[in-house]
Amino acid sequence: MKIYRKVSEFPELQHTILTSGTFDGVHLGHQKIIQRLVDLKKRTPNAQTVVLTYHPHPRLVLFPDQKDLKLLTSLEEKIVLLEDLGIDHLCVIPFTKKFAETSSEKFIKKIIQKKLQTRQFVIGYDHRFGKNREGGFEYLKENEDKFGFKVEEISRHDIEDNAISSTRIRKALFDGDIATTNELLGYEFSITGKVMKGKQIGRTIGYPTANLKLLDKHKIIPKQGVYAVRIFHKYEYYGGMLSIGTRPTVGKNLKQTIEVNIFDFDKDIYDKDLTLQFVKFLREEEKYNSLDELKAQLAKDKEESLEVLKV
């Protein structure tokens, strides 16, 4: 997949099959849209599939005072997921307040029609574009001849089969419902962070942990608690258990941390990046009367994690 950070970088192509949107999460609903592009390409000689997306997320630009938006995927994660789905070209438009003022007609003529050479445009049922989100499927359908491309809408039923939506997935993560999250995404939800020095309390009880600082400050963090996870590092997978919480056993009013104990692992990974894939929510975070009680519980958590992960 070729990636373009500016529309001006996009090459001249004879026939592009396009979709556009934020695609946060690239969940099963999004995947249906992408699959339609891939299917259309198979029927069309010399066609190329193109995804047009925006960075940063439009809401972060248009409503900077709203701090509640947390993203399912960073741009880097989105790129990997789209490439895995077989897309030929990804065009990432820098989203600015100035760009947000672009009318739908100007957006279509200058970008979709002229620059991207679109011949087929596939959109989700609720996709809007242009200033004040004025453009949509009805507008595109009425002007197919004028713009020179065919437009196709993936129905609400197709996209929201089993109530698939980014909003529902975010709620599931906040509830610690990893089973539903992964079912709706079609893959295991993950976070990526850099390993930072911690208090190293885990070492004293036989469960050393890597403390993670997320690479994307807008990335959603699931509910506090303990999880069975897969850890990806340097092209290898490891099993482990993850704690998200404030460590009530070791102190009061502590900041939230993200700490992972990697099974059968003894390497120096400070300042290295780790990706954690969430497999199962094990339990709520609890306060224990002593480190010995915590150690006993961690032994149970590890046993359950090993059973879940089958490592």
C-alpha positions in Angstrom: 0.0 0.0 0.0 1.3 3.4 -1.0 0.8 6.3 1.5 0.5 10.0 0.7 0.5 12.7 3.3 -0.6 15.4 0.9 -3.2 15.2 -1.9 -0.6 16.9 -4.2 1.6 13.8 -3.9 -1.1 11.5 -5.4 -0.1 10.1 -8.8 -2.1 10.2 -12.0 -4.2 7.0 -12.2 -6.7 5.9 -14.9 -9.4 4.5 -12.7 -9.7 4.7 -8.9 -12.3 3.2 -6.7 -12.6 5.4 -3.6 -13.9 5.5 -0.1 -13.4 8.2 2.5 -13.9 8.7 6.2 -12.1 8.7 9.5 -12.3 4.9 9.9 -11.5 5.0 13.6 -11.0 1.4 14.7 -11.3 0.0 11.2 -14.0 -2.2 12.7 -16.1 -4.9 11.0 -18.5 -2.2 9.6 -15.6 -0.3 8.0 -14.2 -3.6 6.7 -17.4 -4.2 4.8 -16.9 -0.9 2.9 -13.2 -1.8 2.2 -14.2 -5.3 1.1 -16.6 -3.7 -1.4 -13.7 -1.7 -2.9 -11.6 -4.8 -3.2 -14.5 -6.7 -4.9 -15.1 -3.9 -7.4 -11.5 -3.8 -8.3 -11.5 -7.5 -9.2 -14.2 -6.7 -11.8 -12.5 -3.6 -13.2 -9.4 -3.9 -15.3 -6.6 -1.4 -14.3 -8.6 -0.1 -11.3 -6.8 0.9 -8.1 -8.4 1.1 -4.6 -8.0 4.3 -2.6 -8.9 5.2 0.9 -9.1 8.9 1.8 -8.8 9.7 5.5 -8.0 12.7 7.7 -5.5 13.4 10.4 -5.9 14.5 13.1 -9.4 13.4 13.7 -11.8 16.3 12.7 -13.4 16.5 16.1 -10.0 17.2 17.7 -9.6 20.2 15.4 -13.2 21.5 15.3 -13.9 21.1 19.1 -10.5 21.4 20.8 -12.1 22.2 24.2 -13.9 18.8 24.2 -11.6 16.4 26.0 -13.8 13.3 25.9 -12.9 11.9 22.4 -10.7 8.9 22.8 -9.6 7.0 19.6 -9.7 3.3 19.0 -6.7 3.5 16.7 -3.8 5.8 16.1 -3.0 6.8 12.6 -0.1 4.3 12.5 -2.4 1.5 13.7 -5.0 2.5 11.1 -2.4 2.3 8.3 -1.4 -1.2 9.3 -5.0 -2.4 9.4 -5.9 -0.9 6.0 -2.9 -2.4 4.4 -3.8 -5.8 5.7 -7.2 -5.4 4.0 -5.6 -5.1 0.6 -5.9 -1.4 -0.2 -3.6 0.0 -2.9 -3.4 3.7 -1.9 -4.0 5.6 1.3 -4.2 9.4 1.1 -4.1 11.1 4.5 -5.4 14.7 4.3 -4.1 17.1 7.1 -7.3 18.2 8.7 -7.3 21.9 9.6 -9.9 24.6 10.3 -9.2 26.0 6.9 -9.8 22.7 5.2 -13.0 22.3 7.2 -14.3 25.4 5.4 -14.1 23.7 2.0 -17.5 23.3 0.4 -18.6 19.9 -0.6 -18.7 20.8 -4.3 -15.1 22.2 -4.2 -14.0 19.1 -2.3 -15.4 16.8 -4.9 -14.2 18.7 -7.9 -10.7 19.5 -6.7 -9.8 16.4 -4.8 -12.2 13.5 -5.5 -12.7 14.2 -9.2 -9.6 16.0 -10.5 -6.8 14.8 -8.3 -7.9 11.3 -7.4 -9.5 10.5 -10.8 -12.4 8.8 -9.1 -14.6 6.6 -11.2 -16.4 4.8 -8.4 -17.1 6.2 -5.0 -18.3 3.9 -2.2 -19.5 5.5 1.1 -21.1 4.4 4.4 -24.7 5.2 5.0 -24.0 8.2 7.3 -20.9 9.6 5.6 -21.0 13.4 5.3 -18.3 15.8 3.9 -17.7 19.4 3.1 -18.3 22.5 5.1 -20.9 21.9 7.8 -21.1 18.3 6.6 -23.3 19.5 3.8 -22.5 16.7 1.3 -23.8 13.2 1.4 -25.1 10.3 -0.6 -28.2 12.0 -2.0 -26.1 15.0 -3.3 -23.6 12.7 -4.9 -26.2 10.5 -6.5 -28.0 13.5 -8.0 -24.8 14.7 -9.5 -23.2 11.5 -10.8 -23.2 12.7 -14.4 -21.8 16.1 -13.5 -18.9 14.7 -11.4 -18.2 11.7 -13.7 -18.2 8.9 -11.3 -20.7 6.3 -10.0 -21.6 6.4 -6.3 -22.6 3.5 -4.1 -23.8 3.6 -0.5 -23.3 0.7 1.9 -26.6 0.5 3.8 -27.0 1.1 7.5 -28.1 -2.5 7.9 -24.8 -3.7 6.3 -22.6 -1.5 8.4 -24.5 -1.8 11.7 -25.3 -5.5 11.5 -25.0 -6.6 15.1 -24.9 -2.9 16.1 -21.3 -2.4 15.0 -20.1 1.1 15.6 -17.1 3.0 17.0 -19.3 4.3 19.8 -20.4 0.9 21.0 -16.8 -0.4 20.9 -15.6 2.5 23.0 -18.4 1.8 25.5 -17.4 -1.9 25.6 -13.8 -0.9 26.4 -14.8 1.5 29.2 -16.9 -1.4 30.6 -14.0 -3.8 30.4 -15.9 -5.9 27.9 -13.0 -7.2 25.8 -15.0 -10.1 24.3 -17.5 -7.7 22.7 -14.8 -5.2 21.7 -12.8 -7.8 19.8 -15.9 -9.3 18.3 -17.0 -5.9 16.8 -13.5 -5.0 15.7 -12.8 -8.3 14.1 -9.3 -8.4 15.7 -7.8 -8.0 19.2 -7.8 -4.4 20.5 -4.3 -3.2 21.2 -2.4 -0.3 22.7 1.3 0.7 22.0 3.5 2.4 24.4 7.1 3.1 25.4 8.6 1.2 28.4 9.4 3.7 31.2 11.2 3.2 34.6 8.7 2.6 37.4 9.0 1.9 41.1 10.1 -1.7 40.4 7.8 -3.0 43.3 6.8 -5.9 41.1 10.4 -7.2 41.1 10.4 -7.5 44.9 7.5 -10.0 44.8 8.6 -12.0 41.7 6.4 -10.2 39.1 8.5 -7.6 37.4 6.5 -5.3 35.2 7.1 -3.0 32.2 5.5 0.4 32.7 4.0 1.8 29.5 3.5 5.4 28.4 1.1 5.5 25.5 2.5 6.9 22.2 -0.8 8.6 21.3 -2.3 10.8 24.0 -5.7 10.5 22.3 -5.7 6.7 22.4 -8.5 5.1 24.5 -7.5 3.3 27.6 -9.8 0.4 28.7 -11.4 0.1 32.1 -9.1 -0.2 35.1 -8.4 -3.9 36.0 -6.3 -6.9 35.2 -6.2 -8.4 31.7 -4.7 -11.4 29.9 -2.7 -9.9 27.0 -0.4 -10.8 24.1 2.8 -8.7 23.9 4.4 -8.0 20.5 8.0 -7.0 20.6 10.6 -7.2 17.8 8.5 -9.4 15.6 7.8 -11.9 18.4 4.8 -12.6 20.6 4.8 -13.3 24.3 2.1 -14.0 26.8 1.4 -11.7 29.8 -0.9 -10.1 32.2 -1.7 -6.4 32.3 -2.8 -4.1 35.2 -4.4 -0.8 34.5 -5.0 1.2 37.7 -3.8 3.2 40.7 -2.1 0.4 42.7 -4.2 0.8 45.9 -2.2 -1.9 47.7 1.1 0.2 47.6 -0.3 3.7 48.2 -3.2 6.2 48.2 -4.2 8.6 45.4 -1.5 7.4 43.0 -1.6 8.1 39.3 -3.0 5.6 36.9 -0.4 3.3 35.5 -0.3 0.7 32.7 2.0 -2.2 33.8 2.5 -5.5 32.1 4.1 -8.7 33.4 5.6 -10.6 30.5 5.9 -14.3 31.0 9.2 -16.1 30.6 10.9 -12.8 29.5 14.2 -11.3 30.7 15.4 -8.6 28.4 16.2 -5.0 28.8 13.4 -3.1 27.1 13.6 0.3 28.7 12.7 3.0 26.1 11.5 0.3 23.7 8.0 0.1 22.2 5.6 -2.7 23.1 2.2 -3.5 21.6 -0.3 -5.2 23.9 -3.2 -7.1 22.4 -6.1 -7.5 24.8 -7.5 -11.1 25.1 -9.6 -11.2 28.2 -10.6 -9.1 31.2 -9.7 -11.1 34.3 -10.9 -9.0 37.3 -11.4 -5.6 38.9 -8.5 -3.8 40.5 -8.5 -4.6 44.3 -6.7 -3.4 47.4 -4.9 -6.1 49.4 -3.8 -6.0 53.0 -0.2 -6.9 52.2 2.2 -7.5 49.3 2.0 -11.2 50.1 -1.7 -11.2 49.5 -1.2 -9.3 46.2 1.5 -11.9 45.3 -0.9 -14.8 45.9 -3.5 -13.1 43.7 -1.0 -12.5 40.9 -0.2 -16.2 40.9 -3.9 -16.9 40.3 -4.0 -14.2 37.6 -1.0 -15.8 35.9 -2.5 -19.2 36.0 -5.8 -18.0 34.4 -3.9 -15.9 31.8 -1.8 -18.9 30.8 -5.0 -20.9 30.4 -6.6 -18.2 28.3 -3.5 -17.6 26.1 -2.5 -21.2 25.8 1.2 -20.3 25.9 
